[in-house]
Amino acid sequence: MHGGIVVEVAECRSKSGLIYVDCRERRFGLESAGVLLVRNEDSLRIDIGDALWWMGQTAYWTPCEISLALTVAHKKGVDFDIPIRKVGPGGVEYPDQRKEVRQ
């Protein structure tokens, strides 16, 4: 299981139908962990500060205002750990990022 707090969200221009989400993992010293998700109604709602974790080919998203609830009892009846299909491995970089080339 990997994930953390969302710090970047971007649609992928070169990979149609995908959303890139970068998280900072709290357990491992705020290490970056990027993931590609299928673009759908739920993934388009992901925002900076939200919580996202994944295992296998599924990511689970919780909006910030829900993840800040104090106990699971407060979360009952509201959307949290919303499943979204993940594509490929975790720990990826944004696919459309330009790399600086030195000559």
C-alpha positions as CSV (number, residue, x, y, z in Angstrom):
1,M,0.0,0.0,0.0
2,H,1.3,3.4,-1.0
3,G,-0.1,6.9,-1.1
4,G,-0.3,10.2,0.8
5,I,-1.4,13.8,0.5
6,V,-2.0,15.0,-3.1
7,V,0.5,17.8,-4.1
8,E,-0.1,17.8,-7.9
9,V,-2.9,16.9,-10.3
10,A,-2.6,17.1,-14.1
11,E,-4.3,15.7,-17.1
12,C,-1.9,13.8,-19.4
13,R,-1.7,15.3,-22.9
14,S,0.3,12.5,-24.3
15,K,-1.7,9.7,-22.7
16,S,-5.3,10.3,-23.5
17,G,-7.8,9.3,-20.8
18,L,-5.3,9.5,-17.9
19,I,-4.8,11.8,-14.9
20,Y,-1.4,12.2,-13.2
21,V,-1.5,12.5,-9.4
22,D,1.6,13.1,-7.3
23,C,1.5,12.5,-3.6
24,R,3.8,13.0,-0.6
25,E,4.0,9.9,1.5
26,R,3.9,10.7,5.2
27,R,5.3,7.3,6.3
28,F,8.6,7.7,4.3
29,G,9.7,11.2,5.0
30,L,7.5,13.0,2.5
31,E,8.8,11.0,-0.4
32,S,7.2,11.7,-3.8
33,A,4.9,9.0,-5.3
34,G,3.3,9.7,-8.6
35,V,0.5,7.6,-10.1
36,L,-1.6,7.5,-13.3
37,L,-5.4,7.1,-12.9
38,V,-8.2,6.6,-15.4
39,R,-9.8,9.9,-16.2
40,N,-13.4,9.8,-15.0
41,E,-16.0,11.7,-13.0
42,D,-14.2,10.9,-9.7
43,S,-10.6,11.4,-10.7
44,L,-11.4,14.8,-12.2
45,R,-12.5,15.9,-8.7
46,I,-9.1,15.1,-7.0
47,D,-7.5,18.2,-5.7
48,I,-4.4,19.3,-3.8
49,G,-4.6,18.4,-0.1
50,D,-6.8,15.3,-0.7
51,A,-5.7,11.8,0.4
52,L,-4.9,9.1,-2.1
53,W,-3.6,5.6,-1.5
54,W,-3.3,2.6,-3.8
55,M,-2.9,-1.1,-3.8
56,G,-2.7,-3.3,-6.9
57,Q,-4.6,-1.7,-9.8
58,T,-6.9,0.4,-7.6
59,A,-6.4,3.8,-6.0
60,Y,-8.6,5.1,-3.2
61,W,-9.3,8.8,-3.0
62,T,-10.7,10.8,-0.1
63,P,-11.4,14.5,-0.3
64,C,-9.5,16.7,2.1
65,E,-12.6,17.8,4.1
66,I,-13.5,14.1,4.7
67,S,-10.0,12.9,5.5
68,L,-9.7,15.6,8.2
69,A,-12.7,14.0,10.1
70,L,-11.6,12.9,13.5
71,T,-13.0,9.3,13.5
72,V,-14.4,6.8,11.2
73,A,-17.8,7.4,12.8
74,H,-17.7,11.0,11.4
75,K,-17.1,9.5,7.9
76,K,-20.0,7.1,8.0
77,G,-22.4,7.9,5.2
78,V,-20.1,10.1,3.2
79,D,-17.7,9.5,0.4
80,F,-14.3,8.3,1.4
81,D,-11.9,5.7,0.0
82,I,-13.5,6.2,-3.4
83,P,-12.1,3.5,-5.8
84,I,-10.5,4.7,-9.0
85,R,-8.7,2.5,-11.5
86,K,-4.9,2.9,-11.5
87,V,-2.9,2.3,-14.7
88,G,0.6,0.9,-14.4
89,P,2.9,1.0,-11.4
90,G,3.2,3.7,-8.7
91,G,6.2,6.0,-8.3
92,V,6.0,7.4,-11.9
93,E,6.8,10.9,-13.1
94,Y,4.5,13.1,-15.0
95,P,4.7,11.8,-18.6
96,D,4.5,15.2,-20.3
97,Q,7.2,16.8,-18.2
98,R,10.0,18.3,-20.3
99,K,13.5,17.1,-19.4
100,E,16.2,19.7,-19.7
101,V,18.8,18.5,-22.2
102,R,22.4,19.9,-22.0
103,Q,24.5,20.1,-25.1
